[in-house]
Amino acid sequence: MSIPFSVAAKPSTIRTNRKPCCRKYDVIVRSELTMAAKHRTTTLFPQLSNQGVSVADLHVQEVVEKQSQTTNFDTLCSNFKPQFEPSFLKDAYEMCRNICAEYAKTFYLGTLLMTEERQKAIWAIYVWCRRTDELVDGPNADYMSSAVLDRWEDRLDDIFNGQPYDMLDAALTDTVSKFPLDIKPFRDMIEGMRMDTRKTRYKNFEELYLYCYYVAGTVGLMSVPVMGIAPESLIPAQSVYNSALYLGIGNQLTNILRDVGEDALRGRVYLPQDELGEFGLCDKDVFSGKVSERWKEFMKQQIARARFYFNSAEEGASHLDKASRWPVWSSLILYRKILDAIEDNDYDNLTKRAYVGRTEKFVSLPAAYSKSLSIPKTESHPSFTRLM
């Protein structure tokens, strides 16, 4: 992704005594990371499991527990009320709205059915996620370092402590004060960016799944408290959060399959190495750009896995608050169409980039809206085993 609000580290302008931005003209729109980073120890790759349970799944359980404690949140909110001038806050959210409308057009249209407070909160979360992604994929990615991400994480702490650095941070600070958002998914997304700086290969799907959780599954965990769970829903909140996670996993797997050729140009292969080997393939085949029959069979398996996660996300999408379902169903439908486009390209994602045209996107919106009107089922389905 690419947005004009990128983050760059400038060692020559480090400031350690900055003050939170609370006035309209104090805003620094370009998110320059200008504070000293705390010392952190890092490992090449996060722990994959704990006593046989996926770390990603454990993280989901932890976040659900924290974000479901509305009583504690109400108490916290009484002590956490950031003070912003109304005009400043209005401008901050307007900036978030404009960014979302420019870079996520279809998703943005879906948010228009939400209540005003939910709209603004989702825009603020989207913008923070986009800026975070820009750290490793944006125009300043060549200057990326672990220190940059450390400073970005320090800024995240400040956001949750009511001390935003700039106008866009202020929008998220206000959102945090209104919805039971836990900081963990935000921190985990930053950890996903760290993984991108240290790792360019994934030996199996277990590793890739954890990466997908960090960079995309976290978005679902951030969004559920804002979108809300339907009052008539009778399934556990854990099931709704799991579905949000699976949608993020499916989206990221689809991004990976769409971008195989582009990632190869950067020396990156986001595909399970052991599964490549099962089809007699290796990195050399990815870099060659040749679509063989073995490659096609391999891609059929990868596409089936992505669709599996989309199918698993559907139940939770129907149990969100009615006014929040449209953007989620839009994402489900449109990302599936990217997989269709890969198939239409005869599985050539080495030299071609699958995409969904503008007309097809808008034609899909009524179908997504129709899905959003569905009544939540009252029976909970048993949990599934991840497709490894």
C-alpha positions in Angstrom: 0.0 0.0 0.0 1.1 3.6 -0.4 -0.1 6.7 1.3 1.3 10.2 1.6 1.4 10.0 5.4 4.5 7.9 5.6 6.9 7.5 8.5 10.6 8.3 8.3 13.3 8.1 11.0 15.6 11.2 11.1 18.4 10.7 13.6 19.4 14.3 13.3 16.1 15.5 14.6 15.6 13.3 17.7 13.6 15.0 20.4 13.0 13.4 23.8 10.9 16.1 25.4 8.1 16.5 23.0 4.6 17.5 24.1 1.3 15.9 22.9 -0.3 17.6 20.0 -3.6 19.1 21.1 -4.0 22.2 19.1 -4.9 22.4 15.4 -1.8 24.1 14.2 0.6 21.9 16.2 -0.1 19.0 13.8 2.8 17.4 11.9 0.9 15.4 9.2 4.0 13.6 8.0 4.6 11.1 10.8 8.3 11.7 11.6 9.5 9.4 14.4 11.5 11.9 16.4 11.7 10.4 19.8 14.3 8.2 21.4 13.4 4.5 21.4 13.5 2.3 24.4 15.9 -0.6 24.3 14.3 -3.9 23.2 15.5 -7.4 22.7 14.2 -9.1 19.6 14.2 -12.6 18.2 14.3 -13.8 14.6 10.8 -15.2 14.8 8.1 -15.1 17.6 7.2 -18.3 19.4 4.7 -20.4 17.3 2.9 -22.2 20.0 2.5 -22.6 23.8 1.7 -26.1 25.1 0.4 -27.1 21.7 -1.9 -24.0 21.2 -1.1 -21.5 18.4 0.2 -18.3 19.8 -2.1 -16.4 17.4 -5.1 -18.2 18.9 -3.9 -17.5 22.4 -3.6 -13.8 21.5 -7.2 -13.8 20.3 -8.4 -15.3 23.6 -6.5 -12.7 25.5 -7.9 -9.8 23.4 -11.4 -11.1 23.6 -11.2 -11.3 27.4 -10.0 -7.7 27.7 -12.2 -6.1 25.1 -15.3 -7.9 26.5 -14.9 -6.4 30.0 -17.2 -3.4 29.4 -17.5 -2.7 33.1 -13.8 -2.2 33.4 -13.8 -0.1 30.2 -16.5 2.2 31.6 -14.4 2.7 34.7 -11.3 3.3 32.6 -13.1 5.8 30.4 -14.1 7.9 33.4 -10.4 8.4 34.0 -9.3 8.7 30.4 -11.0 11.6 28.7 -8.5 13.3 26.3 -9.4 17.0 25.8 -9.3 18.2 22.2 -10.8 21.3 20.6 -14.0 20.2 18.8 -12.8 21.8 15.5 -9.4 20.1 15.8 -11.0 16.7 16.4 -13.4 17.2 13.5 -10.5 18.0 11.2 -8.6 14.9 12.4 -11.4 12.6 11.6 -12.0 14.3 8.3 -8.4 13.6 7.3 -9.0 9.9 8.3 -12.1 9.9 6.2 -10.4 11.3 3.2 -7.5 8.8 3.4 -10.0 5.9 3.7 -12.1 7.2 0.8 -9.0 7.5 -1.4 -7.2 4.3 -0.7 -10.0 1.9 0.3 -12.9 3.1 -1.8 -15.1 0.0 -1.7 -14.6 -0.5 2.0 -15.2 3.2 2.6 -18.6 3.0 0.9 -19.5 0.1 3.2 -18.7 2.2 6.3 -21.3 4.8 5.3 -24.1 2.6 6.7 -22.5 2.7 10.2 -23.4 5.2 12.9 -21.3 8.3 12.8 -19.2 7.3 15.9 -18.4 3.9 14.4 -17.6 5.4 11.0 -15.0 7.7 12.5 -13.5 5.0 14.7 -13.1 2.6 11.8 -11.5 5.4 9.7 -9.0 6.2 12.5 -8.1 2.5 12.9 -7.7 2.1 9.1 -5.4 5.1 8.9 -3.2 3.8 11.8 -2.9 0.4 10.2 -2.1 1.9 6.8 0.6 4.2 8.3 2.1 1.1 10.1 2.2 -0.9 6.9 3.9 2.0 5.1 6.9 1.7 7.4 8.0 -1.4 5.5 6.2 -1.1 2.2 6.1 2.7 1.7 8.5 5.1 -0.1 10.7 5.4 2.9 11.0 1.6 3.4 14.7 1.7 2.4 15.4 3.6 5.6 13.5 1.1 7.7 15.2 -0.2 10.8 14.2 -1.9 14.1 14.7 1.5 15.8 12.0 3.0 13.6 9.5 0.4 14.7 10.5 0.8 18.3 9.7 4.5 18.1 6.4 3.8 16.3 5.5 1.5 19.2 6.4 4.2 21.7 4.0 6.5 19.8 1.3 3.8 20.1 1.8 3.8 23.9 1.3 7.5 23.9 -1.9 7.3 21.8 -3.3 4.9 24.4 -2.1 7.2 27.2 -3.9 10.2 25.7 -0.8 11.9 24.3 -1.0 11.8 20.5 1.9 13.1 18.5 -0.1 14.5 15.5 -3.6 15.0 14.2 -4.0 11.4 12.9 -2.8 10.0 16.1 -5.3 12.2 17.9 -8.2 10.6 16.0 -7.2 7.2 17.3 -6.7 8.5 20.8 -10.3 9.8 20.8 -11.4 6.4 19.4 -9.6 4.5 22.1 -11.5 6.6 24.7 -14.8 5.7 23.3 -14.5 1.9 22.4 -13.1 -1.0 24.5 -10.0 -1.4 22.3 -7.0 -3.3 23.7 -3.5 -2.2 22.7 -2.3 -5.8 22.1 -3.6 -6.2 18.4 -1.9 -2.9 17.6 1.4 -4.0 19.2 1.1 -7.3 17.4 0.7 -5.6 14.0 4.0 -3.7 14.7 5.5 -7.1 15.5 4.4 -8.3 12.1 6.3 -5.4 10.5 9.4 -6.4 12.5 9.0 -9.9 11.0 9.1 -8.4 7.6 12.5 -6.8 8.3 14.0 -10.1 9.6 12.4 -12.8 7.5 11.9 -13.4 3.8 11.0 -17.2 3.9 8.5 -19.3 5.8 9.3 -23.0 6.2 5.7 -24.1 6.7 2.2 -22.9 7.0 2.4 -22.7 10.7 4.9 -19.9 10.4 3.0 -18.2 7.6 -0.2 -18.4 9.6 1.4 -16.6 12.5 2.7 -13.9 10.2 -0.8 -13.5 8.6 -2.2 -13.0 12.1 0.3 -10.3 13.0 -0.1 -8.2 9.9 -3.8 -8.8 9.0 -5.7 -10.9 11.6 -5.0 -8.2 14.1 -7.1 -5.8 12.1 -10.2 -7.9 12.7 -9.5 -7.9 16.5 -9.3 -4.1 16.4 -12.5 -3.7 14.5 -15.0 -6.0 16.3 -15.4 -3.6 19.4 -16.2 -0.8 17.0 -18.4 -2.7 14.6 -20.3 -4.3 17.5 -21.9 -7.7 17.9 -25.6 -8.0 17.0 -27.8 -7.8 20.1 -29.8 -10.8 18.9 -26.6 -12.9 18.4 -26.5 -16.0 20.7 -23.1 -17.3 19.8 -20.1 -16.6 22.0 -18.1 -13.4 21.4 -15.0 -15.7 20.9 -16.7 -17.1 17.8 -17.2 -13.6 16.3 -13.6 -12.7 17.1 -12.4 -15.9 15.5 -14.3 -15.1 12.3 -12.7 -11.7 12.3 -9.3 -13.3 12.6 -10.1 -15.8 9.8 -11.2 -13.0 7.5 -7.8 -11.3 8.1 -6.0 -14.5 7.5 -7.9 -15.1 4.2 -7.3 -11.5 3.1 -3.5 -11.8 3.7 -3.2 -15.1 2.1 -5.0 -13.7 -1.0 -2.6 -10.7 -1.0 0.3 -13.1 -0.9 -1.0 -15.1 -3.8 -1.8 -12.0 -5.8 1.6 -10.5 -5.2 3.9 -13.5 -5.7 5.6 -12.0 -8.7 6.1 -8.6 -7.2 7.4 -10.0 -4.0 9.9 -12.2 -5.9 11.4 -9.0 -7.4 12.2 -8.0 -3.9 13.7 -11.4 -3.1 10.7 -12.4 -0.9 8.8 -15.6 -1.1 5.7 -15.7 1.2 4.9 -19.3 0.4 5.4 -22.4 2.6 8.7 -23.8 1.6 7.7 -27.4 2.6 4.6 -27.3 0.4 6.6 -25.9 -2.5 8.8 -28.9 -2.1 5.9 -31.3 -2.1 5.1 -30.2 -5.7 8.7 -30.4 -6.8 9.1 -26.6 -6.7 11.6 -24.2 -5.0 12.5 -20.5 -4.9 14.2 -20.8 -8.3 10.9 -21.7 -9.9 9.3 -18.7 -8.3 12.0 -16.4 -9.5 11.9 -17.9 -13.1 8.4 -16.5 -13.7 7.4 -19.7 -15.6 4.0 -21.1 -14.9 4.4 -24.9 -15.1 1.7 -27.6 -14.5 3.3 -28.2 -11.1 2.9 -24.5 -10.2 -0.8 -24.6 -11.2 -1.4 -27.6 -9.0 0.4 -25.9 -6.1 -1.6 -22.7 -6.6 -4.9 -24.6 -6.6 -4.0 -25.9 -3.1 -3.1 -22.4 -1.9 -6.3 -20.9 -3.3 -8.4 -23.6 -1.7 -6.9 -22.7 1.7 -7.6 -19.0 1.3 -11.2 -19.8 0.4 -11.4 -22.1 3.5 -10.7 -19.1 5.7 -13.2 -16.9 3.9 -15.9 -19.6 4.4 -15.0 -19.8 8.0 -15.3 -16.0 8.4 -18.9 -15.9 7.2 -20.7 -16.9 10.4 -19.1 -14.1 12.4 -19.8 -11.5 9.6 -23.5 -12.3 10.1 -23.3 -11.8 13.8 -21.9 -8.3 13.7 -24.2 -5.3 14.3 -26.5 -5.0 11.3 -25.2 -1.6 10.4 -21.6 -2.8 10.3 -21.9 -5.9 8.2 -21.8 -4.3 4.7 -18.0 -3.5 4.6 -17.2 -6.9 6.0 -19.2 -8.7 3.4 -17.8 -6.4 0.7 -14.3 -7.6 1.8 -15.3 -11.2 1.8 -16.8 -11.0 -1.7 -14.2 -8.9 -3.4 -11.2 -10.8 -2.0 -12.8 -14.0 -3.2 -12.9 -12.4 -6.7 -9.2 -11.8 -6.6 -8.8 -15.6 -6.2 -11.1 -16.0 -9.1 -9.0 -13.6 -11.1 -5.8 -15.7 -10.4 -7.7 -18.7 -11.8 -8.8 -16.7 -14.8 -5.2 -15.8 -15.5 -4.5 -19.5 -15.6 -2.6 -19.3 -12.3 0.0 -16.9 -13.6 0.6 -14.8 -10.6 4.3 -14.7 -11.4 4.1 -12.3 -14.3 0.5 -11.0 -13.9 -1.2 -9.2 -11.1 -4.8 -10.4 -10.5 -7.2 -7.5 -9.9 -10.9 -6.8 -9.7 -12.1 -4.0 -12.0 -13.9 -1.0 -10.8 -17.2 -2.0 -12.5 -17.0 -5.5 -11.0 -16.4 -4.0 -7.6 -19.5 -1.8 -7.8 -21.6 -4.6 -9.2 -20.6 -6.6 -6.1 -21.8 -4.0 -3.6 -25.5 -4.9 -3.9 -24.7 -8.6 -3.3 -22.7 -7.6 -0.2 -25.5 -5.4 1.0 -28.0 -8.3 0.6 -25.7 -10.5 2.6 -25.5 -7.9 5.3 -29.2 -8.1 5.9 -29.1 -11.7 6.8 -30.4 -12.7 10.3 -27.7 -14.2 12.6 -28.1 -17.9 13.2 -29.0 -18.9 16.7 -26.9 -22.0 16.8 -23.1 -22.0 17.2 -21.1 -24.3 15.0 -18.3 -26.4 16.4 -14.8 -24.9 16.1 -12.8 -26.1 13.1 -9.3 -27.3 12.8 -7.1 -24.9 10.8 -6.2 -26.1 7.3 -2.4 -26.7 7.7 
